Amino acid sequence: INGDQVEYSVEKNMLIAEGNVIVVNKDMNLYCDRVEFDRAANIAYATGNVRLKMLKGEASEMTGEKLTFDVGSMTGTFDDAKIYAAPYFGYGKEIAKVGENHMQMKNNYITTCDLVKPHYRLVSKKMDVYPGDKMVARNVRMLIGKVPVLYLPRFTQDLTRKEPIVTFTPGMDKEWGLFLL
């Protein structure tokens, strides 16, 4: 753990770092404004411009404002988090790592559009993500802008391939006018 200011409290058995904090781990790096690490409970509480960058496997990262992470069990929750795992981008009101290779996203969306406000996205209340394997969502609505255009009771996306299952091709034609295939 490194930062502009790092303190250790012996009586609380807690390490506190503030300002340009970097926490280096074998599989990931954590960047934030402040981190409190409770050594007895083995739990880290990160706040302010939190960015979790995965170093193992495909390049991916998550950003948000608050992260609680149990270092012993390698589980935790990320609040109001954005996900970048090319070609996929997403958001979850709460993202929890519940197992070694299992994450759950609540009140979320996933898209291949890299804009801050994506043109299109798949929205669901709960999504299970198995990194490097698949993602499974139920009661999925596809939105273009704010307009729902498709409902799927279940959607599974293979994450072992780089290309998404659904691809959109916009265009314009004299006969059809503006179209989206």
C-alpha positions in Angstrom: 0.0 0.0 0.0 1.4 3.3 -1.1 0.0 6.9 -0.9 0.8 10.5 -0.2 0.1 9.9 3.5 0.2 6.4 5.1 -0.5 5.8 8.8 -0.6 2.7 10.9 -2.6 2.4 14.1 -1.2 -0.3 16.4 -4.2 -0.3 18.8 -6.7 -0.6 16.0 -4.5 -2.8 13.9 -5.5 -0.6 10.9 -3.5 0.9 8.0 -4.9 4.1 6.5 -3.5 5.7 3.3 -4.7 8.9 1.6 -3.9 10.7 -1.6 -2.9 8.9 -4.8 -3.2 5.5 -3.2 -2.0 2.4 -5.0 -2.5 -1.0 -3.5 -0.5 -3.7 -5.4 -1.6 -7.3 -5.3 -0.5 -10.2 -7.5 -3.7 -10.3 -9.6 -4.8 -6.7 -9.4 -3.9 -3.1 -8.6 -6.3 -0.8 -6.7 -6.1 3.0 -7.2 -8.1 5.4 -5.0 -8.1 8.6 -2.9 -8.3 6.8 0.5 -8.1 3.2 1.7 -8.6 1.8 5.2 -7.2 -1.7 5.7 -8.4 -3.5 8.8 -5.6 -6.1 9.3 -7.6 -8.1 12.0 -10.6 -8.6 9.7 -8.5 -8.6 6.5 -10.9 -6.1 4.9 -10.1 -3.0 2.8 -12.5 0.0 2.5 -11.6 2.1 -0.5 -13.3 5.4 -1.3 -12.9 8.3 -3.8 -12.1 7.7 -7.5 -11.7 3.9 -7.0 -10.2 2.0 -9.9 -9.6 -1.7 -9.8 -7.4 -3.0 -12.6 -7.2 -6.7 -13.2 -3.7 -7.8 -14.2 -4.5 -11.5 -14.8 -6.2 -12.7 -18.1 -7.9 -10.2 -20.4 -7.3 -6.5 -19.6 -10.3 -5.2 -17.6 -11.1 -2.7 -15.0 -13.8 -1.4 -12.8 -14.3 2.2 -11.5 -16.6 3.7 -8.9 -16.7 5.6 -5.7 -16.7 2.9 -3.0 -15.3 -0.6 -2.7 -15.3 -3.0 0.3 -13.1 -6.0 -0.3 -12.3 -9.0 1.9 -8.7 -9.9 1.1 -8.9 -13.3 2.8 -11.9 -14.7 0.8 -11.2 -12.4 -2.2 -14.9 -11.3 -2.2 -16.4 -7.8 -1.9 -18.8 -5.2 -3.2 -18.4 -2.3 -5.5 -21.1 0.5 -5.4 -22.1 2.5 -8.5 -19.4 0.7 -10.6 -18.6 0.9 -14.3 -17.0 -2.0 -16.0 -14.5 -1.9 -18.9 -13.7 -5.3 -20.4 -13.4 -4.8 -24.1 -15.5 -5.2 -26.2 -18.0 -5.0 -23.3 -18.9 -2.0 -21.1 -21.3 -1.9 -18.3 -22.7 -0.5 -15.1 -24.0 -1.9 -11.9 -25.6 -0.2 -8.9 -23.9 -2.9 -6.9 -21.4 -5.4 -8.1 -20.4 -8.2 -5.8 -17.8 -10.8 -6.2 -19.4 -13.8 -4.5 -17.0 -16.6 -5.4 -13.7 -17.2 -7.0 -15.1 -17.0 -10.5 -18.6 -15.6 -9.9 -19.8 -12.0 -9.8 -23.3 -10.6 -9.4 -24.4 -7.3 -10.8 -27.6 -5.6 -9.6 -29.6 -2.9 -11.4 -27.2 -3.1 -14.3 -26.7 -2.8 -18.0 -24.2 -4.2 -20.4 -23.3 -2.9 -23.9 -20.6 -2.8 -26.6 -21.1 1.0 -27.0 -18.2 2.8 -25.4 -19.9 6.2 -24.9 -20.6 7.6 -21.4 -24.4 7.4 -22.2 -24.5 4.3 -24.6 -26.9 4.4 -27.6 -28.0 0.9 -26.8 -27.8 -1.5 -23.9 -29.2 -4.7 -22.3 -30.7 -3.8 -18.9 -31.6 -6.2 -16.1 -32.2 -6.2 -12.3 -29.7 -9.0 -11.8 -26.9 -10.5 -13.9 -24.5 -13.4 -13.0 -21.0 -13.0 -14.6 -18.5 -15.8 -14.7 -15.3 -14.0 -16.0 -13.7 -15.6 -18.9 -16.7 -18.0 -19.3 -20.2 -16.5 -19.6 -22.7 -13.9 -18.4 -26.4 -14.8 -17.6 -29.2 -12.3 -17.2 -32.9 -12.7 -16.7 -35.8 -10.4 -17.5 -33.6 -8.4 -20.0 -34.8 -5.4 -21.8 -32.9 -4.0 -24.8 -33.0 -0.3 -24.9 -32.0 2.0 -27.8 -31.7 5.4 -26.0 -34.6 5.3 -23.5 -36.9 3.2 -25.8 -37.4 -0.5 -25.0 -37.2 -2.5 -28.3 -36.9 -6.1 -27.1 -37.6 -8.2 -24.1 -35.8 -11.5 -23.4 -36.7 -13.8 -20.5 -33.1 -15.0 -20.4 -29.9 -13.9 -22.1 -26.6 -15.7 -22.0 -23.5 -14.3 -23.6 -20.4 -16.4 -24.2 -17.4 -14.5 -22.9 -14.8 -16.8 -24.3 -15.2 -15.2 -27.7 -14.5 -11.5 -28.5 -17.6 -10.9 -30.7 -21.0 -10.3 -29.2 -24.0 -12.5 -30.1 -26.0 -9.5 -31.5 -24.4 -7.0 -33.9 -26.2 -3.8 -35.1 -25.7 -2.3 -38.5 -27.3 1.1 -39.1 -27.8 2.5 -42.6 -29.8 4.5 -45.1 -31.4 3.4 -48.3 -33.7 5.0 -50.9 -36.1 2.2 -50.6 -35.9 1.6 -46.8 -35.0 5.0 -45.5 -33.1 4.9 -42.2 -32.7 1.4 -40.9 -31.0 -0.7 -38.2 -30.3 -4.4 -38.9 
